[in-house]
Amino acid sequence: MDAPVPHPTLFLLGASHQTAPLALREKLSLNQERAAAFTTRLQQLPGVRECALLNTCNRVEVYGVSADLPTLASIRAAFCEITGCTLAELDGACLQLANGEVIAHLFEVASGLDSQIVGETEILGQVKAAYAAAQVRRLTGPVLNRVFQKAFQAAKHVRTHTAIGTGQISIATVAVDLAEKIFGSLEEIKILVVGAGEIGVKTVQSFQSRGARSITVASRTLAKAEVTAAQAGGWAASIADLPETLAAADVVTCSTSAPGAVITAVMTATAMHRRPSLPLFLIDLALPRDIEPAAGKLPNVYLYNLDDLAEIAEENMAQRKAEVAGCRAILAERTVALWHQVAPYLHAQVPFAGTDGSAAGTKDPRPAAPPSAAAHPPAPPP
């Protein structure tokens, strides 16, 4: 499956909603501990000269500079070891790009063009966080520093000069759109938001903006739930209270970072025994999933996951998709220009900090002469 890759190379290895179904993405997902272990392994591989890990609910991608092709095979092997997936599973879902194609891809990712919900804004913050984390560990150098910084500029330019971000759509707003579509007015609907992280907070805010007046926020940390609930004039609960709060809810959204299900089929069945005639709508915004899929097979229970929400959002994406071609044209010009800037660095890399006592990226390896005309990037993806 290896594509021809020049040596050395700017590379991307990864999987996302574009290449892997939900169940496989769940298996490939990296929690905080696994992400740290995988990053350490990347840092230890001798052929990896720069790297950054982008790890979100819908994608795991390694951006880096590699000395040779075997290094990419070593990265895949390390990823399989960390996640427990087989090489066949990973290769069946793995996207591998090189040089200019990597730049074009990162530009689209940061701009929201490659998102499951096209034009969503959270991804730019996630890319910035991934770059910042790599900088803290001194994993970036002259190539990735320039590529990521230019990606941020490109994303800002696209959002400023096109309508791709119209409406500030996000997975949280799509979830609330679904609830509103089901119930009409949300004023009398009992909402339970499980998780008080960024997505949970945005979900609460979106429900409140649509007129919801009965919102309960549940979190492992009760103090966080209390802060978020107070902002919406709602109630706070702990995860331990879920069996009680679940039985009282009409709509439940889940967006925790738990490694396994926080709402099980058994818990849901118990709640439904107390309200057999009332439907319960469960919206799972997490990966790994927060709600056991078997819960959705219970009578009067309706379960939606990330892929379901993406299909629902697709119905209302005509205006945004009309902007995609214009966005890609803008990004293609910037891709070509940036490739000519970074290509000279690929042949004069310095190792990671700790291997020779110097931090990656402290030297300027650009030749006195301009880059060779032969160093053209591959054509950006259509």
C-alpha positions, 0 to 999 in steps of 0.5 A: 500500500506504500505510495512512492515517497521521495527521501527525505519527505514531508509526510502524513499518515492517518485515518479519519471519517473519510477513510474509516467507519465509526467502529474502526475509528473507535478502535484507532482512537487515542486517549490521553495516555495512548496519545502520550505513549505514541508521541514518545514512540515517534520521538524515539524513531531514528528516521523521524526528524519532525512530527506532530500528532493531530488527535480528534474524535474523527481523525488521528493523523501524524504529520512529520518529516521522515528520512526514508520510507522504512520509517513510515512502516515503523510508524504504522507498526508503532501505532498498531502496537499502541492501539491493538489494531492489526496492520491490515485494519490500519492499512485498510483505513490509512491515508498516506500523503507526501510533500505538497499533498500534505500541505494541501491536506492540512490546509483543508483540515484547518479550514474545515473543508475536510471535516465531517460537518463541512465548515465547522470551526472547532477543528482549527483550535484542535490543529493549533493545540496539536501544534502547540503540544508538539512545540512543547515537546520540541518535536517540530522544526523548520518544515512543520513550523512553517507548514502549520503556521501557514495553515493557520493563516490559510484557514483564517483567509478562507473564512474571511473571504468565503462563506464557508463558515456561515452559521457557525455550524458545529457538531453541538449545533447539529445535535440541537437542530435534531432535537428541535426538529423532533420536538419543535419547541424545546421550552418544555423538553427535559435536556440532559447534557453528559460531559462538561468539556468544550463540546458539552459547554457548546451543546448547553449554550446551543440548547439555551439559545433555542429556548430550552429551559430545563437543562441538567448537566452531568459530569464526573467533576461535579464542580464543572457541571455546576459551573456549566449548569449555572450559566444556563440556569439549569441543574448539575449532577454527577455521573453517578446520578445518571440512572436517576437523571436518565429516567427523567430526560427527554433528550440526552447528549453525551460528549465525555472523554471516557474510555468506555460507555457511560450509558449502558443498555442495561442502564437505559432499559432500567430508565425506560421501565420507569417511563415506558410510554415516553420516547427517549432520544440519545445523541452520542457526540463522543468517540470512543462512543459514550452510549452502548449501541445496544441501547438504541435497540430498546423499544421507544429509544432512539440513538444517534451517533456522529455519523448519523449527525453528519448525514443529517447535517448534509441535508442543510449543507448546500450553501457551504458546499457551494463555497468549497470549490472557491476555498480549494482554489485559494488553498491550492495557490497557497500550497504551491507557494509554501511547498517552494519555501519548505522543500529546501529544508528537507535535505538539511534536517537536524535531529530531535532535542536530546540526540545531539543536545540541540532543539529541532529547528534551531538551524536555518538550512536554506541554501543561498540559491533559490530552490531548484525548479525540479522541486515541484509539489504533487498536484493538490487533491481535487 
